[in-house]
Amino acid sequence: MGVNGLPGLSELFGDTLWIYTSIIGALLGAAFLAWFRDTNMGLWAYAHFDRFLDYLVNRWGWTWLQEPDNIWRKRYPRITKKIDELERRIKELEK
């Protein structure tokens, strides 16, 4: 035992099973969510969660839950580049 009846460093670092189980649990959880999001149940659950967040935004004014309108520009940079290029070409043709 360490000071004041608390475990010492050797006891804390000697019992590392919790580290391995938490890492394995996190990996399994991430794998499950990656699979689940494309299932019918996952689409339903995500839609309900999205509606719930919209409710919180509308009811309580929690604007920090809203996504910016142009978030797609960051998610799809190639499409954004192509759209910007096409808009630039249209402007040149309209001159």
Backbone as a chain_set.jsonl record, in Angstrom:
{"seq": "MGVNGLPGLSELFGDTLWIYTSIIGALLGAAFLAWFRDTNMGLWAYAHFDRFLDYLVNRWGWTWLQEPDNIWRKRYPRITKKIDELERRIKELEK", "coords": {"N": [[0.834, -1.186, 0.0], [0.346, 2.281, -0.603], [0.729, 5.687, 0.333], [-1.377, 6.865, 2.939], [-3.174, 4.706, 2.844], [-3.876, 4.394, 0.196], [-3.549, 2.874, -3.048], [-0.277, 2.151, -4.277], [2.055, 3.189, -6.882], [3.102, 0.876, -8.047], [1.084, -1.011, -7.644], [-0.979, 0.139, -9.139], [0.036, 0.165, -11.788], [0.611, -2.475, -12.069], [-1.732, -3.88, -12.314], [-3.074, -4.222, -15.134], [-5.124, -5.184, -16.68], [-7.545, -3.873, -17.093], [-6.914, -1.908, -18.937], [-6.466, -3.295, -21.337], [-8.949, -4.538, -21.729], [-10.597, -2.305, -22.031], [-9.596, -1.148, -24.371], [-10.083, -3.195, -26.25], [-12.858, -3.328, -26.02], [-13.558, -0.757, -26.962], [-12.684, -0.929, -29.62], [-14.317, -3.02, -30.597], [-16.817, -1.817, -30.231], [-16.61, 0.374, -32.01], [-16.364, -1.018, -34.44], [-18.847, -2.303, -34.519], [-20.585, -0.06, -34.683], [-19.78, 0.979, -37.156], [-20.673, -1.027, -38.868], [-23.404, -1.049, -38.203], [-24.499, 1.431, -38.939], [-25.256, 1.373, -41.621], [-27.37, -0.34, -41.82], [-30.937, -1.066, -41.95], [-32.143, -0.641, -39.459], [-30.18, 0.925, -38.264], [-30.21, 3.219, -39.906], [-32.771, 4.111, -39.285], [-32.485, 4.61, -36.523], [-30.47, 6.594, -36.492], [-31.822, 8.602, -37.888], [-33.896, 9.208, -36.087], [-32.375, 10.121, -33.93], [-31.208, 12.361, -35.1], [-33.51, 13.909, -35.554], [-34.219, 14.33, -32.891], [-32.088, 15.906, -32.001], [-32.55, 18.133, -33.643], [-34.962, 18.935, -32.526], [-34.077, 19.754, -29.982], [-32.54, 21.936, -30.74], [-34.487, 23.618, -31.879], [-36.366, 23.889, -29.772], [-34.954, 24.654, -27.411], [-33.042, 26.351, -28.337], [-30.403, 25.616, -28.793], [-27.927, 26.273, -30.498], [-25.375, 25.361, -30.905], [-25.547, 22.727, -31.542], [-26.164, 22.606, -34.17], [-25.238, 21.963, -37.554], [-23.02, 23.673, -39.728], [-24.204, 25.33, -42.731], [-22.614, 24.982, -44.979], [-21.14, 22.663, -44.618], [-20.819, 20.48, -46.216], [-18.887, 21.174, -48.023], [-16.46, 20.701, -46.767], [-16.649, 17.999, -46.294], [-16.771, 16.843, -48.813], [-14.414, 17.445, -50.685], [-13.494, 17.139, -53.358], [-15.79, 17.254, -54.97], [-16.599, 19.814, -54.282], [-14.475, 21.312, -55.352], [-14.84, 20.787, -58.09], [-17.423, 21.88, -58.529], [-16.919, 24.582, -57.931], [-15.115, 25.129, -59.982], [-16.757, 24.749, -62.247], [-18.664, 26.78, -61.801], [-17.002, 28.998, -62.042], [-16.292, 28.809, -64.742], [-18.79, 29.144, -65.933], [-19.333, 31.812, -65.241], [-17.337, 33.063, -66.736], [-18.192, 32.46, -69.319], [-20.57, 33.882, -69.416], [-19.78, 36.485, -69.659]], "CA": [[0.0, 0.0, 0.0], [1.06, 3.545, -0.65], [0.468, 6.674, 1.376], [-2.765, 7.035, 3.4], [-4.005, 3.556, 2.494], [-4.159, 4.367, -1.237], [-2.608, 1.993, -3.745], [0.924, 2.775, -4.803], [2.227, 3.119, -8.327], [3.325, -0.505, -8.487], [-0.214, -1.68, -7.708], [-1.764, 0.694, -10.244], [0.579, -0.26, -13.068], [0.676, -3.931, -12.1], [-3.039, -4.397, -12.71], [-3.343, -3.545, -16.403], [-6.173, -5.864, -17.441], [-8.575, -2.905, -17.459], [-6.471, -1.19, -20.132], [-6.685, -4.143, -22.501], [-10.379, -4.741, -21.946], [-11.194, -1.066, -22.531], [-9.188, -0.989, -25.775], [-10.827, -4.186, -27.035], [-14.257, -2.894, -26.026], [-13.686, 0.399, -27.845], [-12.551, -1.397, -31.002], [-15.536, -3.753, -30.949], [-17.896, -0.834, -30.341], [-16.43, 1.119, -33.255], [-16.674, -1.93, -35.546], [-20.297, -2.486, -34.539], [-21.22, 1.156, -35.195], [-19.489, 1.077, -38.59], [-21.579, -1.948, -39.542], [-24.791, -0.746, -37.859], [-25.016, 2.668, -39.54], [-25.788, 1.124, -42.953], [-28.518, -1.24, -41.766], [-32.227, -0.365, -41.858], [-32.319, -0.21, -38.072], [-29.239, 2.012, -38.037], [-30.741, 4.415, -40.567], [-33.919, 4.551, -38.488], [-31.999, 5.154, -35.251], [-29.788, 7.853, -36.753], [-32.841, 9.588, -38.256], [-34.562, 9.639, -34.851], [-31.41, 10.901, -33.162], [-31.092, 13.643, -35.78], [-34.731, 14.655, -35.244], [-34.144, 14.726, -31.488], [-31.175, 17.057, -31.922], [-33.263, 19.268, -34.233], [-35.925, 19.369, -31.52], [-33.355, 20.509, -28.966], [-32.15, 23.218, -31.329], [-35.677, 24.457, -32.036], [-37.046, 24.122, -28.498], [-34.123, 25.317, -26.417], [-32.133, 27.276, -28.99], [-29.02, 25.142, -28.663], [-27.376, 26.398, -31.845], [-24.102, 24.646, -30.996], [-25.819, 21.395, -32.076], [-26.415, 22.704, -35.602], [-24.109, 21.902, -38.471], [-23.026, 24.796, -40.667], [-24.845, 25.015, -44.006], [-21.636, 24.608, -45.991], [-20.307, 21.567, -44.098], [-20.565, 19.544, -47.308], [-17.658, 21.583, -48.701], [-15.352, 20.032, -46.085], [-16.821, 16.548, -46.404], [-16.591, 16.419, -50.203], [-13.561, 18.464, -51.299], [-13.392, 16.987, -54.821], [-17.024, 17.79, -55.55], [-16.532, 21.256, -54.069], [-13.534, 21.854, -56.339], [-15.466, 20.691, -59.406], [-18.514, 22.858, -58.58], [-16.31, 25.91, -58.012], [-14.559, 25.254, -61.329], [-17.878, 24.924, -63.181], [-19.221, 28.115, -61.59], [-16.063, 29.963, -62.6], [-16.409, 28.724, -66.196], [-20.082, 29.747, -66.304], [-19.168, 33.263, -65.146], [-16.517, 33.504, -67.867], [-19.011, 32.37, -70.518], [-21.614, 34.901, -69.359], [-19.216, 37.817, -69.933]], "C": [[0.874, 1.243, 0.0], [0.707, 4.414, 0.54], [-1.029, 6.741, 1.665], [-3.688, 5.902, 2.967], [-4.378, 3.481, 1.027], [-3.159, 3.45, -1.93], [-1.419, 2.771, -4.292], [1.021, 2.608, -6.307], [2.41, 1.696, -8.816], [2.01, -1.274, -8.558], [-1.047, -1.176, -8.878], [-1.272, 0.186, -11.592], [0.702, -1.784, -13.165], [-0.619, -4.548, -12.571], [-3.48, -3.686, -13.986], [-4.422, -4.233, -17.24], [-7.239, -4.877, -17.904], [-8.19, -2.128, -18.713], [-6.803, -2.01, -21.376], [-8.169, -4.359, -22.771], [-11.04, -3.467, -22.468], [-10.823, -0.827, -23.99], [-9.966, -1.947, -26.664], [-12.302, -3.794, -27.119], [-14.483, -1.713, -26.95], [-13.595, -0.018, -29.311], [-13.795, -2.158, -31.462], [-16.725, -2.805, -31.101], [-17.811, -0.037, -31.628], [-16.765, 0.249, -34.467], [-18.184, -2.145, -35.652], [-20.993, -1.262, -35.109], [-20.971, 1.343, -36.69], [-20.401, 0.153, -39.387], [-23.03, -1.497, -39.384], [-25.342, 0.449, -38.626], [-25.613, 2.453, -40.922], [-26.961, 0.153, -42.971], [-29.801, -0.419, -41.691], [-32.465, 0.165, -40.449], [-31.39, 0.965, -37.746], [-29.705, 3.304, -38.675], [-31.918, 4.983, -39.79], [-33.446, 5.235, -37.204], [-31.301, 6.493, -35.456], [-30.769, 8.949, -37.146], [-33.556, 10.11, -37.018], [-33.632, 10.481, -33.989], [-31.244, 12.294, -33.777], [-32.319, 14.512, -35.52], [-34.739, 15.137, -33.803], [-33.218, 15.929, -31.316], [-31.807, 18.302, -32.535], [-34.295, 19.818, -33.261], [-35.239, 20.211, -30.445], [-32.946, 21.887, -29.482], [-33.353, 24.145, -31.409], [-36.313, 24.818, -30.701], [-36.227, 24.972, -27.544], [-33.115, 26.294, -27.018], [-30.672, 26.886, -28.872], [-28.37, 25.131, -30.045], [-26.046, 25.674, -31.995], [-24.289, 23.216, -31.475], [-26.035, 21.413, -33.585], [-25.121, 22.572, -36.387], [-24.166, 23.131, -39.367], [-23.62, 24.375, -42.014], [-23.846, 24.522, -45.05], [-20.69, 23.499, -45.516], [-19.969, 20.563, -45.201], [-19.286, 19.903, -48.055], [-16.442, 20.91, -48.066], [-15.436, 18.52, -46.254], [-16.493, 16.027, -47.795], [-15.722, 17.42, -50.956], [-13.448, 18.337, -52.82], [-14.625, 17.543, -55.52], [-17.042, 19.31, -55.421], [-15.628, 21.913, -55.111], [-14.161, 21.863, -57.728], [-16.591, 21.718, -59.547], [-17.952, 24.262, -58.704], [-15.735, 26.161, -59.405], [-15.663, 25.492, -62.356], [-18.51, 26.307, -63.029], [-18.309, 29.195, -62.172], [-16.161, 29.982, -64.127], [-17.712, 29.343, -66.688], [-19.977, 31.266, -66.269], [-18.36, 33.812, -66.31], [-17.336, 33.473, -69.159], [-20.095, 33.449, -70.565], [-21.094, 36.3, -69.667], [-19.454, 38.262, -71.35]], "O": [[1.985, 1.25, 0.53], [0.421, 3.913, 1.627], [-1.848, 6.682, 0.748], [-4.877, 6.132, 2.746], [-5.128, 2.587, 0.636], [-2.042, 3.272, -1.446], [-1.558, 3.917, -4.719], [0.174, 1.966, -6.929], [1.923, 1.344, -9.89], [1.836, -2.109, -9.446], [-1.74, -1.953, -9.535], [-2.077, -0.182, -12.448], [0.881, -2.314, -14.262], [-0.614, -5.626, -13.166], [-4.175, -2.671, -13.93], [-4.607, -3.883, -18.406], [-7.783, -5.029, -18.998], [-9.068, -1.728, -19.478], [-7.352, -1.488, -22.347], [-8.596, -4.36, -23.925], [-11.963, -3.55, -23.278], [-11.652, -0.351, -24.766], [-10.456, -1.55, -27.721], [-12.92, -3.919, -28.177], [-15.493, -1.664, -27.652], [-14.345, 0.483, -30.148], [-14.269, -1.965, -32.582], [-17.546, -2.978, -32.001], [-18.831, 0.206, -32.274], [-17.383, 0.728, -35.418], [-18.733, -2.167, -36.754], [-21.898, -1.397, -35.932], [-21.852, 1.811, -37.412], [-20.855, 0.519, -40.471], [-23.801, -1.559, -40.342], [-26.533, 0.483, -38.935], [-26.412, 3.277, -41.367], [-27.493, -0.145, -44.04], [-29.763, 0.778, -41.403], [-32.934, 1.29, -40.273], [-31.779, 1.888, -37.031], [-29.612, 4.369, -38.065], [-32.047, 6.199, -39.653], [-33.94, 6.303, -36.841], [-31.514, 7.427, -34.683], [-30.574, 10.109, -36.78], [-33.801, 11.311, -36.9], [-34.069, 11.457, -33.381], [-31.152, 13.288, -33.056], [-32.19, 15.714, -35.292], [-35.215, 16.237, -33.521], [-33.53, 16.859, -30.573], [-31.629, 19.405, -32.019], [-34.486, 21.031, -33.179], [-35.753, 21.255, -30.045], [-33.0, 22.876, -28.752], [-33.26, 25.32, -31.052], [-36.757, 25.952, -30.521], [-36.748, 25.907, -26.937], [-32.412, 26.988, -26.284], [-29.797, 27.752, -28.855], [-28.281, 24.082, -30.683], [-25.628, 25.398, -33.119], [-23.307, 22.543, -31.787], [-26.086, 20.357, -34.216], [-24.057, 23.007, -35.947], [-25.254, 23.582, -39.726], [-23.547, 23.206, -42.392], [-24.204, 23.724, -45.916], [-19.552, 23.42, -45.979], [-18.949, 19.877, -45.128], [-18.662, 19.031, -48.66], [-15.486, 20.584, -48.77], [-14.413, 17.842, -46.346], [-15.998, 14.91, -47.948], [-16.235, 18.172, -51.784], [-13.317, 19.352, -53.504], [-14.515, 18.221, -56.542], [-17.454, 20.011, -56.345], [-15.976, 22.947, -55.681], [-14.027, 22.841, -58.463], [-16.698, 22.364, -60.589], [-18.454, 25.058, -59.498], [-15.849, 27.262, -59.944], [-15.521, 26.34, -63.237], [-18.856, 26.939, -64.027], [-18.785, 30.186, -62.726], [-16.117, 31.05, -64.738], [-17.74, 29.991, -67.734], [-20.478, 31.94, -67.17], [-18.653, 34.894, -66.819], [-17.193, 34.358, -70.002], [-20.491, 33.879, -71.648], [-21.886, 37.209, -69.913], [-19.039, 39.357, -71.731]]}, "num_chains": 1, "name": "protein.A"}
